[in-house]
């Protein structure tokens, strides 16, 4: 998707106050409104400045957008970094799906789509409810914390406006208990840690969405774990026992004779703790020793002479069969 510079679209600086943004948007909206401007690009321009205003007029979205940095140019190919919005506290509870009510750009949808729709719904409900609005934030934890549970101090970034309309981001520290077995995407509810209520209404809740930091060894899929395990060619061919690191410790695993590249071994119950616990899948990666010595080269040359082995035999037969079919057509 293409990066969009919302500040340039509204013709304001990054230091602009919220009043500056409002004033510039109103001026541009009048200029490009399709009812007033019949230019060929007026409608597209009107949508662009509306999208820019949707982000920059909202302190939460603006603060999150700002932290993407200045390294991108308008129209440049852009992919949002993984968990780019982690640590920002947003109004509204986490969205579990949304309707397509707005035709904003792919760039906007990629950054704010789900949060935007949920925020609108929560604001509408707030008109009829004295309870404080729920908030949500994504937080990153290490995989090991899911195995043991942990108590952590998390720091959330909370956008606020100064009396003169400038955007600032303050930090909010919370002591949080990470439950054992928590998984990617799971929500932790902190009762009463959302926005304050009106009158005698209680405060809203804060929902923390769990995201796992990348791990040097393991990948997760729900409560299951995956590990790429290098094995020697003779271990795969002849079978044997190898040591496998798991979060619970090193275990001995039997590699069946004749194992192929990508073969999976299941270690039952070695995944994330749950009811029932997840499994761990060990994917075999056959590693070739380098031919970096005279002896190593001799061994490879010996295998080339003595082993009747051609990994491309099936491929060649398929090509020959297709060529024969083509010639007979």
C-alpha positions as CSV (number, residue, x, y, z in Angstrom):
1,X,0.0,0.0,0.0
2,X,1.1,3.6,-0.5
3,X,2.2,5.8,2.4
4,X,0.1,8.9,3.0
5,X,1.4,12.1,4.5
6,X,-1.7,13.4,6.3
7,X,0.0,16.6,7.4
8,X,0.9,17.5,3.8
9,X,-2.7,16.7,2.7
10,X,-4.1,19.2,5.2
11,X,-1.2,21.7,4.6
12,X,-0.2,21.9,8.3
13,X,3.1,21.3,10.2
14,X,3.6,18.4,12.6
15,X,3.6,20.9,15.4
16,X,0.1,22.2,14.5
17,X,-2.5,22.6,17.2
18,X,-5.8,20.8,17.0
19,X,-7.4,24.2,16.2
20,X,-4.9,24.6,13.3
21,X,-5.9,21.2,11.9
22,X,-9.6,22.0,12.3
23,X,-9.3,25.3,10.6
24,X,-7.3,23.9,7.7
25,X,-9.6,21.0,7.2
26,X,-12.7,23.3,7.0
27,X,-11.0,25.5,4.5
28,X,-10.0,22.6,2.2
29,X,-13.3,20.8,2.7
30,X,-15.2,23.8,1.3
31,X,-12.7,24.2,-1.5
32,X,-13.0,20.6,-2.7
33,X,-16.5,19.7,-1.8
34,X,-18.1,18.0,-4.8
35,X,-21.2,20.2,-4.6
36,X,-19.0,23.3,-4.9
37,X,-16.1,22.1,-7.0
38,X,-16.8,20.3,-10.3
39,X,-13.1,19.6,-11.0
40,X,-12.2,16.1,-12.1
41,X,-10.1,15.4,-9.0
42,X,-12.3,17.3,-6.5
43,X,-14.1,14.2,-5.1
44,X,-10.9,12.2,-4.7
45,X,-9.2,15.2,-3.0
46,X,-12.2,15.7,-0.7
47,X,-12.0,12.1,0.4
48,X,-8.2,12.4,1.0
49,X,-8.5,15.4,3.2
50,X,-11.4,13.8,5.1
51,X,-9.2,10.8,5.8
52,X,-6.3,13.0,6.9
53,X,-8.7,14.9,9.2
54,X,-10.1,11.6,10.7
55,X,-6.5,10.8,11.8
56,X,-5.1,14.1,12.8
57,X,-8.2,15.5,14.6
58,X,-8.2,12.4,16.9
59,X,-5.3,12.7,19.4
60,X,-5.0,9.0,19.8
61,X,-4.8,8.2,16.1
62,X,-2.5,11.2,15.5
63,X,0.0,10.1,18.3
64,X,0.1,6.6,16.9
65,X,0.5,7.9,13.3
66,X,3.3,10.2,14.4
67,X,5.5,7.4,15.8
68,X,5.8,5.9,12.3
69,X,8.4,8.6,11.8
70,X,9.5,10.9,9.0
71,X,11.3,8.3,6.8
72,X,8.5,7.7,4.4
73,X,7.5,9.8,1.4
74,X,3.9,10.2,0.0
75,X,3.1,7.5,-2.5
76,X,6.0,5.3,-1.3
77,X,5.3,1.6,-0.9
78,X,4.7,1.1,2.7
79,X,4.0,-1.9,5.0
80,X,3.1,-1.2,8.6
81,X,5.7,-2.7,11.0
82,X,4.5,-5.7,13.1
83,X,2.7,-4.5,16.3
84,X,3.4,-0.9,15.2
85,X,0.6,0.3,17.6
86,X,1.7,-1.7,20.7
87,X,1.7,0.4,23.9
88,X,-0.8,3.0,22.7
89,X,-4.0,3.3,24.7
90,X,-7.0,3.8,22.5
91,X,-10.6,4.6,23.3
92,X,-13.1,1.8,22.8
93,X,-13.0,-1.9,23.5
94,X,-11.1,-4.2,21.1
95,X,-13.0,-4.8,17.8
96,X,-13.9,-8.3,16.8
97,X,-15.1,-7.4,13.3
98,X,-16.5,-4.3,11.7
99,X,-18.8,-3.2,8.9
100,X,-17.6,-1.4,5.8
101,X,-19.1,2.0,6.4
102,X,-16.3,4.2,5.2
103,X,-14.4,4.1,1.9
104,X,-11.0,5.2,3.3
105,X,-7.7,4.2,1.7
106,X,-5.9,0.9,2.1
107,X,-3.3,2.8,4.1
108,X,-5.9,4.0,6.6
109,X,-7.6,0.6,6.8
110,X,-4.3,-1.1,7.4
111,X,-3.5,1.1,10.4
112,X,-6.8,2.1,11.9
113,X,-9.7,0.1,10.3
114,X,-10.9,-2.1,13.1
115,X,-10.1,0.4,15.9
116,X,-12.0,3.1,14.0
117,X,-15.2,1.2,13.6
118,X,-15.2,0.0,17.2
119,X,-14.5,3.5,18.5
120,X,-17.5,4.9,16.6
121,X,-19.8,2.2,18.0
122,X,-18.5,2.8,21.6
123,X,-19.0,6.6,21.3
124,X,-22.5,6.1,20.1
125,X,-23.3,3.9,23.1
126,X,-21.6,6.4,25.5
127,X,-24.4,9.0,24.7
128,X,-26.8,6.7,26.6
129,X,-24.6,5.3,29.3
130,X,-23.1,7.1,32.3
131,X,-20.4,4.4,32.7
132,X,-17.0,5.5,31.5
133,X,-15.8,4.4,28.1
134,X,-13.7,1.2,27.8
135,X,-10.2,1.6,26.5
136,X,-7.9,-0.9,24.8
137,X,-4.2,-1.3,24.2
138,X,-1.9,-3.9,22.7
139,X,1.0,-5.0,24.9
140,X,4.0,-7.2,24.0
141,X,5.2,-10.0,26.2
142,X,7.8,-12.7,25.9
143,X,6.8,-16.3,25.1
144,X,8.4,-17.5,28.4
145,X,5.9,-15.3,30.3
146,X,3.1,-17.4,28.9
147,X,4.6,-20.6,30.2
148,X,5.1,-19.4,33.8
149,X,2.9,-16.4,34.2
150,X,4.4,-13.2,35.3
151,X,3.9,-9.9,37.0
152,X,4.9,-7.0,34.8
153,X,5.0,-3.2,34.9
154,X,3.7,-2.1,31.5
155,X,4.0,1.5,30.3
156,X,1.2,2.8,28.0
157,X,1.4,5.9,25.9
158,X,-1.7,8.1,26.5
159,X,-2.2,11.0,24.0
160,X,-3.4,14.3,25.6
161,X,-4.0,17.8,24.5
162,X,-2.4,20.8,26.3
163,X,-4.6,23.8,27.1
164,X,-3.3,25.5,24.0
165,X,-4.2,22.6,21.8
166,X,-0.8,20.9,21.2
167,X,-0.6,17.1,21.3
168,X,1.6,15.5,24.0
169,X,2.0,11.9,25.0
170,X,2.2,11.0,28.7
171,X,3.1,7.6,30.1
172,X,0.8,5.6,32.3
173,X,2.3,2.7,34.3
174,X,0.3,-0.3,35.4
175,X,1.1,-3.4,37.4
176,X,-0.3,-6.3,35.4
177,X,-0.5,-10.0,36.2
178,X,0.1,-12.1,33.0
179,X,-1.8,-15.3,33.5
180,X,-0.1,-18.6,32.7
181,X,-1.0,-19.9,29.3
182,X,-2.0,-16.5,27.8
183,X,-1.8,-16.7,24.0
184,X,-1.5,-14.4,21.0
185,X,-4.6,-12.1,20.7
186,X,-6.0,-13.0,24.1
187,X,-7.6,-10.1,26.1
188,X,-6.8,-9.3,29.7
189,X,-9.5,-7.1,31.3
190,X,-8.5,-4.5,33.9
191,X,-11.7,-3.5,35.6
192,X,-12.1,0.2,36.2
193,X,-8.9,1.2,34.4
194,X,-10.7,2.8,31.4
195,X,-12.2,6.3,31.2
196,X,-14.0,7.8,34.2
197,X,-17.7,7.8,34.2
198,X,-20.2,10.6,34.4
199,X,-21.9,11.5,37.7
200,X,-22.1,8.3,39.7
201,X,-21.2,6.1,36.8
202,X,-18.3,3.8,37.3
203,X,-15.1,3.9,35.2
204,X,-14.8,1.9,32.1
205,X,-12.5,-1.1,31.7
206,X,-9.1,-1.4,30.0
207,X,-8.6,-4.3,27.7
208,X,-5.0,-5.4,27.0
209,X,-4.6,-7.4,23.8
210,X,-1.6,-9.7,24.1
211,X,1.0,-9.9,21.4
212,X,4.0,-12.1,21.6
213,X,7.5,-10.8,20.9
214,X,9.3,-12.8,18.1
215,X,11.2,-15.7,19.6
216,X,14.6,-16.9,18.3
217,X,13.5,-20.5,18.3
218,X,9.7,-21.0,18.4
219,X,6.7,-19.9,16.4
220,X,3.2,-20.1,17.8
221,X,-0.2,-21.0,16.3
222,X,-2.8,-20.7,19.0
223,X,-1.6,-22.9,21.9
224,X,0.8,-25.0,19.6
225,X,4.5,-24.3,19.2
226,X,6.7,-24.9,16.1
227,X,10.4,-25.4,16.0
228,X,12.7,-25.8,13.0
229,X,15.3,-28.5,14.0
230,X,18.5,-29.0,12.0
231,X,19.4,-32.7,11.6
232,X,22.4,-34.4,10.0
233,X,21.8,-36.3,6.7
234,X,22.6,-39.6,8.3
235,X,20.3,-38.9,11.3
236,X,17.4,-38.4,8.8
237,X,18.4,-41.4,6.7
238,X,19.3,-43.9,9.4
239,X,17.2,-42.6,12.3
240,X,18.4,-41.9,15.8
241,X,17.8,-39.8,18.9
242,X,18.4,-36.1,19.0
243,X,18.1,-33.5,21.7
244,X,15.3,-31.0,21.2
245,X,15.0,-27.7,23.2
246,X,11.5,-27.1,24.5
247,X,10.4,-24.2,26.9
248,X,10.1,-26.9,29.6
249,X,13.7,-28.2,29.1
250,X,15.7,-30.3,26.7
251,X,14.1,-33.7,25.7
252,X,15.4,-36.7,23.7
253,X,13.4,-37.3,20.5
254,X,13.5,-40.2,18.2
255,X,14.0,-39.3,14.5
256,X,12.5,-42.1,12.3
257,X,14.7,-43.7,9.7
258,X,14.0,-42.3,6.2
259,X,12.8,-38.9,7.5
260,X,12.5,-36.3,4.8
261,X,13.1,-32.5,4.7
262,X,10.1,-30.8,6.4
263,X,8.9,-34.0,8.3
264,X,7.1,-33.0,11.5
265,X,7.4,-34.7,14.8
266,X,4.7,-34.1,17.4
267,X,5.6,-33.6,21.1
268,X,2.3,-33.9,22.8
269,X,1.6,-31.4,25.6
270,X,4.8,-29.5,25.0
271,X,3.0,-26.4,23.7
272,X,1.5,-23.5,25.7
273,X,-0.2,-24.4,28.9
274,X,-3.9,-24.7,28.4
275,X,-6.8,-27.1,29.1
276,X,-5.7,-29.2,27.2
277,X,-2.2,-28.0,26.7
278,X,-0.9,-27.3,23.2
279,X,1.5,-29.5,21.4
280,X,4.9,-28.8,20.0
281,X,5.8,-29.6,16.4
282,X,9.4,-30.2,15.4
283,X,10.0,-29.6,11.7
284,X,13.1,-31.4,10.5
285,X,15.6,-29.3,8.4
286,X,18.3,-31.5,6.9
287,X,21.6,-29.7,7.1
288,X,24.4,-30.6,4.7
289,X,28.0,-30.6,6.0
290,X,30.3,-28.3,4.0
291,X,32.8,-29.7,1.5
292,X,35.5,-27.6,3.0
293,X,38.3,-30.2,3.4
294,X,39.9,-32.8,1.2
295,X,38.3,-35.6,3.2
296,X,34.9,-34.0,3.0
297,X,35.2,-33.7,-0.8
298,X,36.3,-37.3,-1.1
299,X,33.2,-38.4,0.9
300,X,30.9,-36.4,-1.4
301,X,32.6,-37.8,-4.5
302,X,32.2,-41.3,-3.1
303,X,28.5,-40.8,-2.5
304,X,28.1,-39.5,-6.1
305,X,29.7,-42.7,-7.5
306,X,28.2,-45.3,-5.2
307,X,24.7,-44.1,-4.4
308,X,21.9,-44.6,-7.0
309,X,20.2,-41.4,-6.1
310,X,18.6,-38.7,-8.4
311,X,16.3,-36.3,-6.6
312,X,15.2,-34.9,-10.0
313,X,14.2,-38.2,-11.5
314,X,10.4,-37.7,-11.0
315,X,10.6,-34.1,-12.3
316,X,12.4,-35.2,-15.4
317,X,9.9,-37.9,-16.1
318,X,7.1,-35.4,-15.7
319,X,8.7,-33.0,-18.2
320,X,9.3,-35.8,-20.7
321,X,5.7,-37.0,-20.4
322,X,4.5,-33.5,-21.1
323,X,6.8,-33.1,-24.1
324,X,5.5,-36.4,-25.5
325,X,1.8,-35.3,-25.0
326,X,2.6,-32.1,-26.8
327,X,4.3,-33.8,-29.7
328,X,1.3,-36.2,-30.1
329,X,-1.2,-33.4,-30.1
